[in-house]
Amino acid sequence: MFKTNRIPKKVVLLFSLIGILVVLSGCIGSGQKPLGWSGILISDNDAIFGSMTGKLIALNKDASTPRYQISLETTTNGGGCAGAVTTVGIYGTPVVSDGVIYVSTYGGKVYAYNQADGSLKWVYPGTGSVSAIVSGIAPNGDKIFFADTNGVVYALSKADGQKVWEYQTGAKIWASPAVAGDLVIVPGFDKKVYALDINTGSPVWTFETQSPFASAPVVDNGVVYVGCFDRNLYALDLEDGSQKWVFESPNWFWATPVVADGKVFAPNLDGNTYVLDALTGSQIKVIDMTDEVASSPALLGDNVIVATKTGKIFSINVSSMEMKAVTDLALKVIAPVTVSGEVVYIHTQEDETVYAINPESRTIIWTFVVS
């Protein structure tokens, strides 16, 4: 094994954290709007997302025409740009359950809207706010789950938005929770992954490293896969949190990986997608994506769709692991990739636009520019 002159992990972590904190706050300059990286939710005939102008937008997924656009609160909680911010950041991708849209905001609120007409069902909290929310929402049964930047994990009633339970961790949380069986899996900045009882919020197990977690986990076949600021991808046993394997990379696994065909497809900020054996973590292949990947990929049939930060869209076959170029949007992409039917949906953070793309024909079906 050869040695390379790698930058120390602590230095990489420091500068990466500074950069991402700037992105989160939106404080690049006076009067800047808050940023966001909401993905696109496809439900029935709607393409639903949170815009960087602080709106919940529902488009006709086949024609890009807006059904409704709802402006959320106009001030942020803890945004750091006092007097400059006029709209709210939306980082988590909205979710739909039983005909209701749930969306979290950096202003520290969670909203429930009826999908059919966009009417407000409830808001939590009813008065005031919790700490800023970067986490998305995970619905399950009669509850929804999310976390705030004060490190509190919440369970709310889907019916009326009343708090069912909360659990205080040791530091802020950016990652969206994942629900598997009777467990809510939440990684945090206190260097721990928590598995909480879905009914009570009591910790069932914790897994601890030497660095914080910010990436959302994915659970597949009894295994939790999650990336850490220590540049490792961990595979944990869902039942007890024990480490099954760990894979070290040159940079962060900011994106949530895709598990398919017994393999883990894990894009990295070093510009590669690492294909790993899902059982052992051994490296099968390294695929050069030509640029950093922060956007979480998605599985479309037998292909993993990956978007780079500069807007290059690729398709990787899960069996042959052959990569094909789909298109180059030449715009910044951080939001997760969404797929539905044979269509890929991309939300860009630069010149904010939503794209519907046919990856087979490599054509753009429609675009919607957010105003």
C-alpha positions as a Markdown table, in Angstrom:
| # | Residue | x | y | z |
|---|---|---|---|---|
| 1 | Met | 0.0 | 0.0 | 0.0 |
| 2 | Phe | 1.5 | 3.3 | -1.1 |
| 3 | Lys | 1.5 | 6.6 | 0.9 |
| 4 | Thr | 0.1 | 9.9 | -0.3 |
| 5 | Asn | 0.5 | 13.4 | 1.0 |
| 6 | Arg | -3.0 | 13.8 | 2.3 |
| 7 | Ile | -4.3 | 16.8 | 4.1 |
| 8 | Pro | -4.9 | 16.0 | 7.8 |
| 9 | Lys | -8.5 | 15.1 | 8.6 |
| 10 | Lys | -8.9 | 17.9 | 11.2 |
| 11 | Val | -7.9 | 20.6 | 8.6 |
| 12 | Val | -10.3 | 19.2 | 6.0 |
| 13 | Leu | -13.0 | 19.1 | 8.6 |
| 14 | Leu | -12.5 | 22.7 | 9.7 |
| 15 | Phe | -12.5 | 24.2 | 6.2 |
| 16 | Ser | -15.4 | 22.0 | 5.1 |
| 17 | Leu | -17.5 | 23.0 | 8.1 |
| 18 | Ile | -16.8 | 26.7 | 7.5 |
| 19 | Gly | -18.0 | 26.3 | 3.9 |
| 20 | Ile | -21.1 | 24.5 | 4.7 |
| 21 | Leu | -22.0 | 26.9 | 7.6 |
| 22 | Val | -21.9 | 29.7 | 5.0 |
| 23 | Val | -24.2 | 27.7 | 2.7 |
| 24 | Leu | -26.6 | 27.0 | 5.5 |
| 25 | Ser | -26.8 | 30.6 | 6.8 |
| 26 | Gly | -27.0 | 32.2 | 3.4 |
| 27 | Cys | -24.8 | 35.0 | 4.7 |
| 28 | Ile | -22.6 | 35.4 | 1.6 |
| 29 | Gly | -23.5 | 39.1 | 1.4 |
| 30 | Ser | -26.0 | 41.7 | 2.4 |
| 31 | Gly | -29.5 | 41.0 | 1.3 |
| 32 | Gln | -28.9 | 37.4 | 0.3 |
| 33 | Lys | -31.8 | 35.1 | 0.4 |
| 34 | Pro | -31.4 | 32.0 | 2.5 |
| 35 | Leu | -30.4 | 28.9 | 0.6 |
| 36 | Gly | -31.9 | 25.5 | 0.6 |
| 37 | Trp | -31.5 | 22.1 | -1.0 |
| 38 | Ser | -35.0 | 20.6 | -1.0 |
| 39 | Gly | -35.5 | 17.7 | -3.4 |
| 40 | Ile | -38.6 | 17.0 | -5.5 |
| 41 | Leu | -41.4 | 14.9 | -4.1 |
| 42 | Ile | -43.5 | 13.1 | -6.7 |
| 43 | Ser | -47.0 | 12.2 | -5.4 |
| 44 | Asp | -49.9 | 11.3 | -7.7 |
| 45 | Asn | -49.6 | 13.9 | -10.5 |
| 46 | Asp | -47.7 | 16.5 | -8.4 |
| 47 | Ala | -44.0 | 17.4 | -8.3 |
| 48 | Ile | -43.7 | 19.1 | -4.9 |
| 49 | Phe | -40.7 | 21.0 | -3.5 |
| 50 | Gly | -39.5 | 23.8 | -1.3 |
| 51 | Ser | -38.0 | 26.7 | -3.2 |
| 52 | Met | -35.1 | 29.0 | -2.2 |
| 53 | Thr | -37.7 | 31.9 | -2.2 |
| 54 | Gly | -39.4 | 30.3 | 0.8 |
| 55 | Lys | -42.3 | 28.7 | -1.1 |
| 56 | Leu | -43.9 | 25.3 | -1.1 |
| 57 | Ile | -44.6 | 24.7 | -4.8 |
| 58 | Ala | -46.7 | 22.0 | -6.4 |
| 59 | Leu | -46.3 | 21.5 | -10.1 |
| 60 | Asn | -48.1 | 19.2 | -12.6 |
| 61 | Lys | -45.4 | 16.6 | -12.9 |
| 62 | Asp | -46.1 | 16.0 | -16.6 |
| 63 | Ala | -46.4 | 19.6 | -17.8 |
| 64 | Ser | -44.6 | 21.8 | -15.1 |
| 65 | Thr | -47.5 | 24.1 | -14.7 |
| 66 | Pro | -47.9 | 25.2 | -11.0 |
| 67 | Arg | -51.1 | 24.1 | -9.2 |
| 68 | Tyr | -50.2 | 26.3 | -6.2 |
| 69 | Gln | -47.4 | 28.2 | -4.6 |
| 70 | Ile | -47.5 | 28.8 | -0.8 |
| 71 | Ser | -45.2 | 31.4 | 0.8 |
| 72 | Leu | -44.0 | 30.1 | 4.2 |
| 73 | Glu | -42.9 | 32.4 | 7.1 |
| 74 | Thr | -40.8 | 35.4 | 6.1 |
| 75 | Thr | -38.2 | 35.4 | 8.9 |
| 76 | Thr | -35.7 | 32.8 | 10.0 |
| 77 | Asn | -34.8 | 31.6 | 13.5 |
| 78 | Gly | -31.0 | 31.7 | 14.0 |
| 79 | Gly | -30.2 | 32.4 | 10.4 |
| 80 | Gly | -27.4 | 34.8 | 11.3 |
| 81 | Cys | -28.3 | 37.5 | 8.7 |
| 82 | Ala | -30.4 | 39.8 | 10.9 |
| 83 | Gly | -32.2 | 42.4 | 8.9 |
| 84 | Ala | -31.2 | 40.9 | 5.6 |
| 85 | Val | -33.2 | 37.7 | 5.3 |
| 86 | Thr | -36.7 | 38.0 | 4.1 |
| 87 | Thr | -37.6 | 34.5 | 3.2 |
| 88 | Val | -37.2 | 31.1 | 4.9 |
| 89 | Gly | -34.8 | 28.4 | 3.9 |
| 90 | Ile | -36.2 | 24.9 | 3.1 |
| 91 | Tyr | -33.6 | 22.2 | 3.3 |
| 92 | Gly | -35.6 | 19.0 | 3.8 |
| 93 | Thr | -37.5 | 17.5 | 0.9 |
| 94 | Pro | -41.3 | 17.6 | 1.6 |
| 95 | Val | -43.1 | 14.3 | 2.2 |
| 96 | Val | -46.7 | 13.2 | 1.6 |
| 97 | Ser | -48.6 | 10.8 | 3.7 |
| 98 | Asp | -52.3 | 10.1 | 3.4 |
| 99 | Gly | -52.9 | 13.1 | 1.2 |
| 100 | Val | -51.1 | 15.5 | 3.5 |
| 101 | Ile | -47.8 | 17.4 | 2.6 |
| 102 | Tyr | -45.4 | 17.8 | 5.5 |
| 103 | Val | -42.5 | 20.3 | 5.2 |
| 104 | Ser | -39.9 | 21.6 | 7.7 |
| 105 | Thr | -38.2 | 25.1 | 7.6 |
| 106 | Tyr | -35.1 | 26.7 | 8.8 |
| 107 | Gly | -37.4 | 29.1 | 10.6 |
| 108 | Gly | -38.1 | 26.3 | 13.1 |
| 109 | Lys | -41.6 | 25.3 | 12.0 |
| 110 | Val | -43.3 | 22.2 | 10.5 |
| 111 | Tyr | -46.3 | 22.7 | 8.3 |
| 112 | Ala | -49.0 | 20.2 | 7.2 |
| 113 | Tyr | -51.0 | 21.1 | 4.0 |
| 114 | Asn | -53.7 | 19.2 | 2.3 |
| 115 | Gln | -52.2 | 18.1 | -1.0 |
| 116 | Ala | -55.5 | 18.4 | -3.0 |
| 117 | Asp | -55.8 | 22.2 | -2.6 |
| 118 | Gly | -52.8 | 23.4 | -0.6 |
| 119 | Ser | -55.0 | 24.4 | 2.4 |
| 120 | Leu | -53.2 | 24.5 | 5.8 |
| 121 | Lys | -54.1 | 21.7 | 8.1 |
| 122 | Trp | -51.8 | 22.6 | 11.1 |
| 123 | Val | -48.4 | 24.1 | 12.0 |
| 124 | Tyr | -46.0 | 23.1 | 14.8 |
| 125 | Pro | -45.4 | 24.8 | 17.0 |
| 126 | Gly | -48.6 | 26.8 | 16.9 |
| 127 | Thr | -46.9 | 29.9 | 18.4 |
| 128 | Gly | -43.2 | 30.7 | 18.4 |
| 129 | Ser | -40.7 | 28.2 | 16.9 |
| 130 | Val | -38.2 | 25.5 | 17.7 |
| 131 | Ser | -34.6 | 25.8 | 16.7 |
| 132 | Ala | -33.8 | 26.0 | 12.9 |
| 133 | Ile | -34.6 | 22.8 | 11.1 |
| 134 | Val | -32.3 | 21.4 | 8.4 |
| 135 | Ser | -33.6 | 17.9 | 8.8 |
| 136 | Gly | -36.3 | 16.5 | 6.6 |
| 137 | Ile | -39.3 | 14.6 | 7.8 |
| 138 | Ala | -39.9 | 10.9 | 8.1 |
| 139 | Pro | -43.5 | 9.8 | 8.3 |
| 140 | Asn | -44.5 | 6.4 | 9.7 |
| 141 | Gly | -47.8 | 5.2 | 11.0 |
| 142 | Asp | -49.7 | 7.9 | 12.8 |
| 143 | Lys | -46.5 | 10.0 | 13.4 |
| 144 | Ile | -43.9 | 12.1 | 11.7 |
| 145 | Phe | -40.3 | 12.5 | 12.9 |
| 146 | Phe | -37.7 | 15.3 | 12.5 |
| 147 | Ala | -34.8 | 16.9 | 14.3 |
| 148 | Asp | -33.7 | 20.5 | 14.9 |
| 149 | Thr | -30.3 | 22.3 | 15.1 |
| 150 | Asn | -30.6 | 22.2 | 18.9 |
| 151 | Gly | -30.2 | 18.5 | 18.8 |
| 152 | Val | -33.8 | 17.6 | 19.7 |
| 153 | Val | -35.6 | 14.8 | 17.9 |
| 154 | Tyr | -39.4 | 15.2 | 17.7 |
| 155 | Ala | -42.3 | 12.9 | 17.1 |
| 156 | Leu | -45.6 | 14.7 | 16.1 |
| 157 | Ser | -49.1 | 13.3 | 15.6 |
| 158 | Lys | -49.9 | 13.4 | 11.9 |
| 159 | Ala | -53.6 | 14.1 | 12.7 |
| 160 | Asp | -53.1 | 17.4 | 14.6 |
| 161 | Gly | -49.4 | 18.2 | 14.9 |
| 162 | Gln | -49.3 | 17.7 | 18.7 |
| 163 | Lys | -46.0 | 16.6 | 20.1 |
| 164 | Val | -46.0 | 12.9 | 21.0 |
| 165 | Trp | -42.4 | 12.8 | 22.4 |
| 166 | Glu | -39.0 | 14.5 | 22.1 |
| 167 | Tyr | -35.5 | 13.4 | 22.8 |
| 168 | Gln | -32.6 | 15.7 | 23.5 |
| 169 | Thr | -29.2 | 14.6 | 22.0 |
| 170 | Gly | -25.9 | 16.2 | 22.7 |
| 171 | Ala | -25.5 | 18.6 | 19.7 |
| 172 | Lys | -27.1 | 19.9 | 16.6 |
| 173 | Ile | -28.7 | 17.6 | 14.0 |
| 174 | Trp | -28.8 | 18.2 | 10.3 |
| 175 | Ala | -29.5 | 14.7 | 9.0 |
| 176 | Ser | -33.0 | 13.6 | 8.2 |
| 177 | Pro | -34.1 | 10.6 | 10.2 |
| 178 | Ala | -34.8 | 7.1 | 8.8 |
| 179 | Val | -37.5 | 4.9 | 10.2 |
| 180 | Ala | -37.0 | 1.1 | 10.2 |
| 181 | Gly | -39.4 | -1.2 | 12.0 |
| 182 | Asp | -39.8 | 0.2 | 15.5 |
| 183 | Leu | -36.7 | 2.4 | 15.4 |
| 184 | Val | -36.0 | 6.0 | 14.4 |
| 185 | Ile | -32.4 | 6.3 | 13.2 |
| 186 | Val | -30.8 | 9.8 | 13.7 |
| 187 | Pro | -27.1 | 10.7 | 13.3 |
| 188 | Gly | -26.0 | 13.9 | 15.1 |
| 189 | Phe | -23.1 | 16.4 | 15.6 |
| 190 | Asp | -22.4 | 14.8 | 19.0 |
| 191 | Lys | -20.6 | 12.1 | 17.0 |
| 192 | Lys | -23.3 | 9.5 | 17.6 |
| 193 | Val | -26.0 | 7.6 | 15.7 |
| 194 | Tyr | -29.1 | 7.2 | 17.7 |
| 195 | Ala | -31.7 | 4.4 | 17.4 |
| 196 | Leu | -34.8 | 5.6 | 19.3 |
| 197 | Asp | -37.9 | 3.7 | 20.1 |
| 198 | Ile | -40.6 | 4.8 | 17.7 |
| 199 | Asn | -43.3 | 5.0 | 20.3 |
| 200 | Thr | -41.5 | 6.5 | 23.3 |
| 201 | Gly | -38.3 | 8.2 | 21.9 |
| 202 | Ser | -36.2 | 6.2 | 24.4 |
| 203 | Pro | -32.8 | 5.3 | 23.1 |
| 204 | Val | -32.4 | 1.6 | 22.1 |
| 205 | Trp | -28.8 | 1.9 | 21.1 |
| 206 | Thr | -26.2 | 4.4 | 20.1 |
| 207 | Phe | -23.0 | 4.2 | 18.0 |
| 208 | Glu | -20.2 | 6.6 | 18.6 |
| 209 | Thr | -17.2 | 7.8 | 16.5 |
| 210 | Gln | -14.6 | 10.5 | 16.8 |
| 211 | Ser | -16.3 | 13.0 | 14.4 |
| 212 | Pro | -19.8 | 14.4 | 13.9 |
| 213 | Phe | -22.5 | 13.0 | 11.5 |
| 214 | Ala | -24.5 | 15.2 | 9.1 |
| 215 | Ser | -25.5 | 12.8 | 6.4 |
| 216 | Ala | -28.9 | 11.1 | 6.3 |
| 217 | Pro | -28.7 | 7.3 | 6.9 |
| 218 | Val | -30.2 | 4.6 | 4.7 |
| 219 | Val | -31.5 | 1.3 | 6.0 |
| 220 | Asp | -31.5 | -1.9 | 3.8 |
| 221 | Asn | -31.8 | -5.5 | 4.8 |
| 222 | Gly | -31.2 | -4.9 | 8.5 |
| 223 | Val | -28.2 | -2.7 | 8.0 |
| 224 | Val | -27.8 | 1.1 | 8.6 |
| 225 | Tyr | -25.4 | 2.8 | 6.1 |
| 226 | Val | -24.3 | 6.3 | 7.1 |
| 227 | Gly | -21.4 | 8.7 | 6.2 |
| 228 | Cys | -19.4 | 10.6 | 8.8 |
| 229 | Phe | -17.2 | 13.7 | 8.9 |
| 230 | Asp | -14.3 | 11.4 | 9.6 |
| 231 | Arg | -14.6 | 10.5 | 5.9 |
| 232 | Asn | -15.8 | 7.0 | 6.7 |
| 233 | Leu | -18.9 | 5.2 | 5.5 |
| 234 | Tyr | -20.2 | 2.9 | 8.3 |
| 235 | Ala | -22.4 | -0.2 | 8.1 |
| 236 | Leu | -24.2 | -0.8 | 11.4 |
| 237 | Asp | -26.4 | -3.6 | 12.5 |
| 238 | Leu | -30.0 | -2.3 | 12.8 |
| 239 | Glu | -30.8 | -4.5 | 15.8 |
| 240 | Asp | -28.0 | -3.5 | 18.2 |
| 241 | Gly | -25.9 | -0.8 | 16.4 |
| 242 | Ser | -22.8 | -2.8 | 16.3 |
| 243 | Gln | -20.3 | -2.0 | 13.5 |
| 244 | Lys | -20.4 | -4.6 | 10.6 |
| 245 | Trp | -17.8 | -2.8 | 8.5 |
| 246 | Val | -16.3 | 0.6 | 7.8 |
| 247 | Phe | -14.9 | 2.0 | 4.5 |
| 248 | Glu | -12.5 | 5.0 | 4.5 |
| 249 | Ser | -12.4 | 7.5 | 1.7 |
| 250 | Pro | -10.4 | 10.6 | 0.9 |
| 251 | Asn | -13.4 | 12.9 | 1.5 |
| 252 | Trp | -16.9 | 13.0 | 2.9 |
| 253 | Phe | -19.8 | 10.9 | 1.9 |
| 254 | Trp | -22.2 | 13.8 | 2.1 |
| 255 | Ala | -24.8 | 12.1 | -0.1 |
| 256 | Thr | -26.9 | 9.2 | 1.1 |
| 257 | Pro | -25.9 | 6.0 | -0.7 |
| 258 | Val | -28.0 | 3.7 | -2.8 |
| 259 | Val | -28.1 | 0.0 | -2.1 |
| 260 | Ala | -28.9 | -2.3 | -5.0 |
| 261 | Asp | -28.0 | -5.7 | -6.3 |
| 262 | Gly | -26.0 | -6.5 | -3.2 |
| 263 | Lys | -23.9 | -3.4 | -3.7 |
| 264 | Val | -23.6 | 0.1 | -2.1 |
| 265 | Phe | -23.3 | 2.9 | -4.6 |
| 266 | Ala | -21.7 | 5.8 | -2.5 |
| 267 | Pro | -20.9 | 9.1 | -4.3 |
| 268 | Asn | -18.2 | 11.1 | -2.5 |
| 269 | Leu | -17.0 | 14.7 | -2.4 |
| 270 | Asp | -13.7 | 13.5 | -3.9 |
| 271 | Gly | -15.5 | 13.2 | -7.2 |
| 272 | Asn | -15.8 | 9.4 | -7.2 |
| 273 | Thr | -18.7 | 6.9 | -6.7 |
| 274 | Tyr | -17.5 | 4.0 | -4.7 |
| 275 | Val | -19.1 | 0.7 | -5.4 |
| 276 | Leu | -18.9 | -1.5 | -2.3 |
| 277 | Asp | -20.0 | -5.0 | -1.4 |
| 278 | Ala | -23.0 | -4.5 | 0.9 |
| 279 | Leu | -22.1 | -7.4 | 3.2 |
| 280 | Thr | -18.4 | -6.8 | 3.6 |
| 281 | Gly | -17.7 | -3.2 | 2.6 |
| 282 | Ser | -14.9 | -4.3 | 0.3 |
| 283 | Gln | -14.4 | -2.1 | -2.7 |
| 284 | Ile | -15.7 | -3.5 | -6.0 |
| 285 | Lys | -15.1 | -0.5 | -8.2 |
| 286 | Val | -14.3 | 3.3 | -8.3 |
| 287 | Ile | -16.2 | 5.3 | -10.8 |
| 288 | Asp | -14.9 | 8.8 | -11.7 |
| 289 | Met | -17.8 | 11.3 | -11.7 |
| 290 | Thr | -15.5 | 14.1 | -12.9 |
| 291 | Asp | -16.6 | 16.4 | -10.0 |
| 292 | Glu | -17.8 | 16.5 | -6.4 |
| 293 | Val | -21.1 | 14.9 | -5.5 |
| 294 | Ala | -23.2 | 16.3 | -2.7 |
| 295 | Ser | -26.6 | 15.3 | -4.1 |
| 296 | Ser | -28.0 | 12.0 | -3.0 |
| 297 | Pro | -28.5 | 9.6 | -5.9 |
| 298 | Ala | -31.7 | 7.6 | -6.7 |
| 299 | Leu | -32.4 | 4.2 | -8.2 |
| 300 | Leu | -34.3 | 4.1 | -11.5 |
| 301 | Gly | -34.9 | 0.6 | -12.6 |
| 302 | Asp | -31.5 | -1.0 | -13.1 |
| 303 | Asn | -29.6 | 2.3 | -12.9 |
| 304 | Val | -28.4 | 4.6 | -10.3 |
| 305 | Ile | -28.8 | 8.3 | -11.2 |
| 306 | Val | -26.1 | 10.6 | -9.9 |
| 307 | Ala | -25.9 | 14.4 | -10.2 |
| 308 | Thr | -22.6 | 16.2 | -9.6 |
| 309 | Lys | -22.3 | 19.6 | -7.9 |
| 310 | Thr | -21.8 | 21.2 | -11.3 |
| 311 | Gly | -24.9 | 19.7 | -12.8 |
| 312 | Lys | -23.6 | 16.7 | -14.7 |
| 313 | Ile | -26.1 | 13.9 | -14.7 |
| 314 | Phe | -24.9 | 10.3 | -15.0 |
| 315 | Ser | -26.5 | 6.9 | -15.0 |
| 316 | Ile | -24.7 | 3.9 | -13.5 |
| 317 | Asn | -25.9 | 0.4 | -14.3 |
| 318 | Val | -26.1 | -1.7 | -11.1 |
| 319 | Ser | -25.0 | -4.9 | -12.8 |
| 320 | Ser | -22.3 | -3.9 | -15.2 |
| 321 | Met | -21.4 | -0.7 | -13.2 |
| 322 | Glu | -21.0 | 1.1 | -16.5 |
| 323 | Met | -21.5 | 4.8 | -16.4 |
| 324 | Lys | -23.2 | 6.8 | -19.1 |
| 325 | Ala | -23.6 | 10.6 | -19.4 |
| 326 | Val | -27.3 | 11.7 | -19.4 |
| 327 | Thr | -26.9 | 15.5 | -19.7 |
| 328 | Asp | -25.0 | 18.5 | -18.4 |
| 329 | Leu | -27.1 | 21.2 | -16.8 |
| 330 | Ala | -24.1 | 23.4 | -16.0 |
| 331 | Leu | -25.8 | 24.5 | -12.8 |
| 332 | Lys | -25.1 | 23.9 | -9.1 |
| 333 | Val | -26.9 | 20.8 | -7.8 |
| 334 | Ile | -27.0 | 19.9 | -4.1 |
| 335 | Ala | -30.6 | 18.7 | -3.7 |
| 336 | Pro | -31.2 | 15.0 | -3.9 |
| 337 | Val | -32.1 | 13.3 | -7.2 |
| 338 | Thr | -35.8 | 12.2 | -7.5 |
| 339 | Val | -37.1 | 9.6 | -9.9 |
| 340 | Ser | -40.6 | 8.5 | -10.9 |
| 341 | Gly | -41.6 | 6.2 | -13.7 |
| 342 | Glu | -39.0 | 6.8 | -16.4 |
| 343 | Val | -38.3 | 10.4 | -15.4 |
| 344 | Val | -35.5 | 12.0 | -13.4 |
| 345 | Tyr | -36.3 | 15.3 | -11.5 |
| 346 | Ile | -33.5 | 17.7 | -10.6 |
| 347 | His | -33.7 | 20.9 | -8.5 |
| 348 | Thr | -30.8 | 23.3 | -9.1 |
| 349 | Gln | -29.5 | 25.8 | -6.5 |
| 350 | Glu | -28.0 | 28.1 | -9.1 |
| 351 | Asp | -30.6 | 29.9 | -11.4 |
| 352 | Glu | -33.1 | 27.9 | -9.4 |
| 353 | Thr | -34.8 | 25.6 | -11.9 |
| 354 | Val | -36.6 | 22.3 | -11.8 |
| 355 | Tyr | -35.8 | 19.9 | -14.6 |
| 356 | Ala | -37.7 | 16.8 | -15.8 |
| 357 | Ile | -35.3 | 14.6 | -17.7 |
| 358 | Asn | -35.7 | 11.3 | -19.7 |
| 359 | Pro | -32.4 | 9.5 | -19.1 |
| 360 | Glu | -33.0 | 6.9 | -21.8 |
| 361 | Ser | -33.3 | 9.5 | -24.6 |
| 362 | Arg | -31.1 | 11.9 | -22.7 |
| 363 | Thr | -33.6 | 14.7 | -23.3 |
| 364 | Ile | -35.1 | 17.4 | -21.1 |
| 365 | Ile | -38.8 | 17.0 | -21.0 |
| 366 | Trp | -39.6 | 20.4 | -19.3 |
| 367 | Thr | -38.2 | 23.0 | -17.1 |
| 368 | Phe | -39.7 | 25.3 | -14.4 |
| 369 | Val | -37.8 | 28.4 | -13.4 |
| 370 | Val | -38.6 | 29.5 | -9.8 |
| 371 | Ser | -39.4 | 33.2 | -9.4 |
